[in-house]
Amino acid sequence: MDDDLPVRIPEPAPGPQPVAPSAEPSAEPSAEPSAEPSAAPSAEPSAEPYAGPSPAPFPAPSAELHARLLAALGEGLPPEALLTDPQVTASYATDMASFCAAGTPAAVVLPRTVEQVRHVMRTATALRVPVVPQGARTGLSGAANASDGCIVLSLVAMDRILEISAVDRIAVVEPGVVNAVLSRAVAEQGLYYPPDPSSWEQCTIGGNIGTASGGLCCVKYGVTAEYVLGLDVVLADGRLLRTGRRTAKGVAGYDLTRLFVGSEGSLGVVVGAVLALRPAPPRQLALAAEFPSVAAACAAVCAVMEAGLAPSLLELMDRTTVRAVNALGRMGLPESTEALLLAAFDTPDAADGLAAVGALCAAAGATAVVPAEDAAESELLLQARRMSLTALEALRPATMIDDVCVPRSRLAEMLDGTAAIARRYDLLIGVCAHAGDGNTHPVVCFDPADADEARRARESFDAIMALGLELGGTITGEHGVGVLKKEWLARELGPVGLEVQRNVKRAFDPLGLLNPGKLF
């Protein structure tokens, strides 16, 4: 079949026809290659728990349109790739974010090939049905939440590592490859893929690209965007676009690759990626430093960065988080501390780096500095940090996880301000942070069955984002906007920035079919 032929939609039985939007695409992104990939303001008091904003503007499809959609999808998909049982499709409706409304999908598609993804997008365009791309649904902003009548396009079955090149220092992968699986595969060849979100054992590379995720090592190695060299993307109308390169350098044309990274599936569906790799570093050695106050720990962070040191990890856990981790994992962390700072180095002279950090921590007021004895003990400290969000989630029935990033010089103000917000709203808020890059994760813990507590939780969440903006920061350092922060994105961007971004969205997706109701 010619790839450029439109998808054939089965004719409906006689009867009233659904009304499709009259707008036609007015702009087309660049032409496809033919080859397969080489690889809120404060909520008002309410008697009901806060349910979040609606995720999408599309109406639910009629029964007739639903039947036409399933028939058309079935023409280009194997039976096992098309899920229609409502009890099964409902399990794909949300990611990990609390209080983000979600709709009921019409179908879930689990493609294994690029052509199957293209078929889905051609069908969706022909019938004007929204599509919500998904990875492992470990996201924390509602960016993967379904909308009523949508096609959920789950890419987890496209999970092949197509190439690892030690010479070119690249990996070519499909979007469903799990981050940890890739990391271990490249390590076998003496290479290293640095981005490591806390959910690295579950999250996929496609999801990481969609949210521009970070991780524990960002302080030294940077975020996902810095490792994406090129992408294969299926556009809203089903065409295949290749962006970027697989070379070490390249500046031909606009940098469309960076545009797709962090776009949360709103511009196209990533079906392949060329990723940059590094030589594998030595195993990390870490230390833990106890502080009598969060402010003292933040002063140590600033001193480390000002001294020109380059730790591979610089993480902070407040007292609430430390106690939660101990309760969940019996990690033996010091519960008397008000803040625990973890630092690590992955260089041949790691012990020297840790000694320098230890001295700076002591000068900032640390009450104890305890270096790990070896790499295995260092890994235990990292495991404790990775457990933080899960441990805080165990304290109350629900959580809202903020992702505010501020300049390192304002980190103490951010954390002290968050503590003041917790007192003001009479809530339990624990904080863990990628302290070395100023990225904080205040976790608001509450009971959604208590309407007043749920209202206060949402208000405190918003107050934390407002504080971050006041301190010159951003509402999201790595989790994305999704549904949860869409009102705040407009505040951060301003009217001109918002208009430009909406125009970019229209250029790639003029019918607004891709992940509607997210970001804007």
N, C-alpha and C positions, 0 to 999 in steps of 0.2 A: 504494500500500500504506500502511496506517496505521502510522506510525512506532512506535507503542506495542505492536504485535503482536509476540509472541516470534518469534525466528527459527525457520524450519521445518528440522528436522534430518532428512535422508533416513533412512528406516528401514533398519536393517542386515539383512543376510542372516541366515537362521536360524543359531543357534549360541550359544555362551556370550556373555553380555553383560558389558561392563566394569563394574566396581563404581565408582560415582561417590561422592564424599564426601557424607555425610548432612547436613552442616550447610547450612542455607539462610540467605540474608542476613537479619540480625536488625535492621538499621538502614539507612535510606535517606537519602543526602544530599539536598539541596534539589532541587525539581523542575526539569526542563529547560525552556528556552525552545524554541519551535518553529522559530525562524528559523535559517538558516545563519549562520556567523560573519560579522560585518561586517568583518569582516576574516577486633699480636697479641703477645701475649706472645712472648718469645724462643722460636724454634723449637728443638726438640731435635735433636742431631746425627743425621744419617741417611745411609745409603749412597746414597740417591737424591736428585737435585735437588729442592728444595722445589717442590711443585705448587700450593700455595695451597688455601684452603678451598673446599668444594663450593659452587657458586653457587645451588643451589635444592633445596627439599625434595620436589618433585614426582617421582613415578616416571615412567619412560619409558612412553608409551602403547602399548597392544597394537596389533597390525597392524590389527585391526578398527576400533578407535577412530581410528587414523590415517586409515583409508579414509573413515570417516564425517566426520572433520574436513575433509578435502580436498574432499569432495563438498559439504558445507555451505558452506564458504568460497566455492567456485566458483559457488554459486547467486547470490551478490550481488557478484561481482567480475568485471571483464573478464579474459580469459585472461592478458594481459600483466602484470597486477597480482599474480598468484599464481605464485610460484616454488617448485618442488618437486624439481628436480634436486638430489640430495645434493651433487654437486660444486659447484653454485652456492650452495646454502643454507649450506654450510660456510664460505664466504667472509664470511658475515654473523655468525659466531659470537662474535667478540671485538671489543673496542675496542683502544686503543693500550697498555693497561697490561700490563706483564710479570707473569708468575707469578700470574695470576688464572684459576682453573679455569673452563672453559666447557663447556656441553653441546652436543648436536646438535639443532638446531631441526627441527620437523616440517615447517614451511613458512615462507617469507618472503613477506610481503604488502607491496606498495608502492602504497598508496592514493593517489588524486588528489583525492578528495572527502571531506567530513565524513561523508556517508552511508556511504561504504565503510568508514570507521573504525568507525562505529557497528555496521555489520554484523559486522565482525570481533569486536568486544567482545560483542555479543549471542551470537554463535556460541561464543565462548570460555566465556562464562558457562553456556550451555546444556550444553556438553560438559565443563565443568570443566577447561579447558586453559589453562595459564599463557600470558601475553603479555608480551613484552619490547619496549617501545618503544625505537626507535633514531633517532638523527640521523645525522651523518656519521661516527660512531665514532672521533672524535679524542680521546675522553676518556681519562683516565689513572688510573682507579680500578677498572675492570672493571664499572662501572655498566650498561653496555650489553651485557654478555656474555649469550649465550643460555643457557637451561637445557634439559635433555633434553626433547624432545617439545613444546617451546613454539612459539608463533607469534611470529616476529620481525616486529614492525610497524615497518618502515622508513618514515619520514615525509619522506624527501628529495625525493620527487616532488611534494609539496605545497609548491611553491616560488614562489608568487605574492606580489608586493607589491600589496595590494589598494587601498591609499590612502596618500597622503602629503599632509598638510595643513599648509601654512605658517602659517595663521591659528591653528589649534588646537595646532600643534607636536606632531603625533602621526604615527605610521605604523601602519597596520593590515596585518599580514602573516600568512602561513601559516608553519608551523613549519620547513619545509624551506628557507627563504630563507637563503642564506649570509651571514654577518655582513658580509664585505667588500662583497658586492653591495648590501646595504642601505645601508651607509655611503656608497658612491659615489652611489647613487640619491638619497639625501637631500641629499648635498653639491651636486648639480646644482640644487637649489632653495634653496641658501644655508643648509642645516640640517646638524645634526651628531648622530650617534648615538654616544655616547662609549664604551660597553663594547667593548674590542678585545683579546680573548685572542690569545696568540701564534699560534694556529692560525686566525686570522680569515679567511684566504683559503679555508679548507676547512670550518670548523665552522659549524653552523646555529643559527639563533635558537632553535629548539626545544630543541636540545642545550644551548645557553647557559642557557636558562630552567631546564632540568632539573637542571643542576649549579650554578646561581647563579654563573656564571663571572665572572671579573674581567678583568684585563688590565693593560697598562702605564700607563694613565691613571687608575687608581683613586685615586691619591693626591690628585687634585683632583676628579675627577668621580664617584667611587663605582663600585659594581658593578652587575651586571645587574638585581638586585632593585629598585634605585632608579629603573629606567626602564620597568618593567612596570606599566602602569596597569590592564589588564584582560586576561582570558583567556577563551577558549572551550575547554572541556575535555569530552572524552567519558569518562564514568565507566565503572567496571568492568562495569556491567550494560547499557551502551549508551546510557544517557540523556545528553543534552547539557546541560551546566551553563555558564552565563555568569557570570563574576565581575568585580568591579571596575567600571570606568567609562572614559569617554573625555573626561571633564572635568578641568580643572586641579585641582579639589578634590573631595572626596567621602568621607564617613565613615559611609555607611549600612551597618549590620550588621557582622558579623565580617569581617576582612580575609582572605578566602579566597585572594585573588590571591597574597599573600605566602606563604601556606601551600603553594601549589603550586610556587612558585619554590624550587628546590633539593631538591624531593622525589624526583628521579631516576626519574620515571615510575612511582612506587609508589602514587600516589593517583588518577591519571587520565592520560589522553592529551591533551596540549595540541594543539589543532588550529587555533588562531588566537590572535593577541596584539595588543593595543593598546599601542604603545610610545611613551614620551615622547621628544621631540627637543629639542635646544637650537639656538640660532643658531650658525652656523659660526664658530669662532674664527680668528684669523690663523694662518698656518702656524708651526709650532714652530721655535724656535731652541734649540740644545742646546750643551752643553759636556761635556768628559770631564776627570775629575780622577784623577790617579794617587796612590796611597797606599802607604806602606811596610808597612802592616798592615791587616787587616780591621777591627780595633778602631778605628783612626784614621778609616777611612772611615765607620764607624758613628757615631763622635763627630760627624763632619760632618753626617750625616743628622739627628741630634738637634738640632744647632745650627740647621740650616735650618728645621726645624719649630718650634723654640722661638722663632725670630725672627719668626714669623708670615708667612713667605713661602708662596706657593701655586704651586709648580711643577706643570706638567702631567705631569711624569714625573720620577721619582727612583729610578734603578735601580742595582743593584750586581752586579758580576761578580767572582768571585775569580780567582786566578792560573790555576788549572786550567781554568776556563771560558774565560778570555781566550785561552789557548794553543789550546784546542780550536776556538774560533771562527776563529782565524787559520789553523789547519791545514785547516779545512773550506772557508772562504770567502776566504782570503788578504786579510783585512780590514785588515791593517797596524796592529792594536792593539798597544800597548806591552807586550811580554812580560816586561819586567823588574819590572813592578808586582805587588804582592801583592794589590791590590784596585783595581778601576776603578769609579768612580762616574759615572753619566750623569745629567745634570739637563737639563730643558727647560722653557721657558715659551712659552705660546701667546697672549700679550697684546700690545697695541700697544707697550708698553715692555719687551719681552722682553730687550733688551740690558741694561737696568738690573737686571732680576731675575737674569740670569746673572752680572753683575758682583758682586752681593751674595752669591750662592752661591759664586762663585769666591773671594771674600775669606774667607768662612767655611771653605771647604775649606783654604785656605792656613793659616788659624789653627789648623785641626785637624791640620796636619802634611802636607798634600798636597805631593808632590815636583814636581808639574807640574799646571797647570790650562790646558786648551786649548779655547777656545771655537770652535765651528764657524763658518766664514766666512759661510755662508748656509743657507737652508732645505734645499737639496739635500744639502749636507754633513751637516746635522743628520739628515736621513733615513737617510744611510748609517750613522750611529751607532745609530739605532733598528733598522735592519736587522741590525746586528751583535748587538744584544741579542735580537732575535727569533730569531736562529739558535742561541741558546745551548743549548737542549735538544737540538736536532738534532745539534749539534756534539759534545755530550757523549755522545750515543748512539753516535756513530761511534768512540768510544775503545775500547769493549769490546763483546762480542757481545750483551749485554743490560744494561738499566738498571732501577732502581726509583726513581721520582721522588716525593720527599716534598713536602709542601705545608703545612708547619707555619707558622702565623702567630702572632707574639708581639707584645706591646706594643713600640712603637719603642724605649722606654727599655731594653729587654732584648735588643735585636737583636745587640749585640756578644757578649753571653754565649751567645746561640743559635749564632752562627757560630763562635766559638771552641770551644764545646762540640762542634759538628759536626766540626771539625777533629780534636779529641781522639778522637772516636768513630772517625774514619777511621784514625787511628794505632792505636787499640786493636784494631780488627778487620782491620788490614793491608789496607785497600781504597782504591781511588781514588774519592773523593767530591768532585765539583765542585759549587759553589753559585752560583746566580744568584738574585736576590731583587728583589721589588718593595719596595725598601728604605723608601720613603716611607710605606708602610702596614704594615711589619713582616712581610710575607709572603715566606717563604723557600722556595726550591726546591732542597734538597740532592738531588743525583742520584748514586745509588749505582751504580757501573759494575762489572760482573763478568761471569764466564763461567758460564752455567748448566750447561754440561757438566761443570764441576768441582763435585762435590757439596759439598765442604767450603767452597769459595768461595761457592756459592749459599746455604749455611746461614749463613755469616757476613754475607752481604749482607742476608738477611732480619732477622737479629739487629740489625744496624746500623740498618736502616730502623726497626725498633721502638724502638731506643734513641733515635733522633732524635725520634720522636713523644713518647716519655716525657720527654725533655728539654724539648720545647715545652710540655707540660702543666705541668711543674715551674716553668717561667718564667711561668706565668699565661696561656699561649696556647691555641690550638686545633689539633686534628690536621689540619684542612683549611681553608684560606682561600678556595679557589676551585675545586679539582678534584673535590670531593665525596667521598663515603665508598665507595660501590659495594661490591665484594667485598673490596678490598684493606685497608680500614681498619675493617671492621665490628666487629671485636673491640675496637678502640680507641674506637669511638663509645660503647660501653657504659661505658667507663672515664671518658670525658669527661662524659657526661650524668648518671651516677649512677643508682641504682635507681628513684628517683621520676621523674626526667626520662625514663628509658627506658620506664617503664610508661605514662606519659602519651602519649608518641609512638606506642607500639604501639597504644594505644587509638584514637588518631586514624586510624592506618592501618586498623584494623578498621571504623571508622565509614564510611570511603569504600570499602573493599575487603574486605568480610566474608569472602569465600571465599579471599582471599590470592592472587588470580590475577595481579595486576600486578607485574611485575618481582620475582618471589620470590627470596629468598636475598640480597637487597641491603639495605644499611643496618643491619638488626637480625639 
